[in-house]
Amino acid sequence: MVLKTYDHIFASRSRNEASQYMSYGQKNMIFAKYGPYWRNMRKLCTVHLLSNLKINSFQSMRKQQVELLINSLKEQAHDRAVVDLSAKVTSLNASLTCLMVFGKKYMDEDFDKRGFKAVVQQVVHFAGTPNLGDFFPFLGVVDLQGLNRKLKDLSKVFDEFLEKIIDEHVQSHDQKKTKDFVDTMIEIMQSGEVEYQFDRRHIKAILVHMLIAAADTSATSIE
């Protein structure tokens, strides 16, 4: 009875320090408070980014990348070489994510010297570590554990990388047959037709969690 009557109260995730840094102030669908904004973000993702029509538009690309992986495994099996299948799957997942989200592949050095997977693992680790600032807000400023500083540094890495990608898409005049996720969200931002605020911060907030979900959750499940 309590959950039925007060479901909207328990629907939101509580505010935490990690979401402030990695979600641009809880502007993505995962950490946004339940309400009109969250419903608009969910609609944007389900209708424009993750619909069957949109996902199926990348079918030929996914098939091509899987075929490349299979051919690589065949060659290495023929040579009786030892294969790190986990690394192969992780690489395939990263390639598919980059092509669908950004429209092209990016190397680790384009992101950060530590590598994309290493940075994502750090984000997941620090975000999952109990933070005193979440339980005692006045300690958030003091940052006794140093978690906020580390999360701030990691968010800066993502922000610089995503700003570069958005700039590339804005300046590009290439007429793509299949628009990637960044293209789609830039069109929505520039159209001015949405009834809610939607700017670069919102695009980056959505992209960050799509990247983390693809590089950590999805990759781990597949592996």
Buried (B, 14 or more C-beta within 10 A) or exposed (E): EEEEEEEEEEEBEEEBBBBBBBBBEBBBBBBBEBEEBBEBBEEBBEEBBEEEEBEEBBEEBBEEBEEEBEEBBEEEEEEEEEEEEEEBBBBBBBBBBBBBBBBEEBEBEEBBEEEBBEBBBBBBEBBEEEBBBBEEEEBBEEBEBEBBEBBBEBBEBBBEBBEEBBEEBEEEEEEEEBBBBBBBBBEBBEEEEEEEEBEBBBBBBBBBBBBBBBBBEBBEEEE
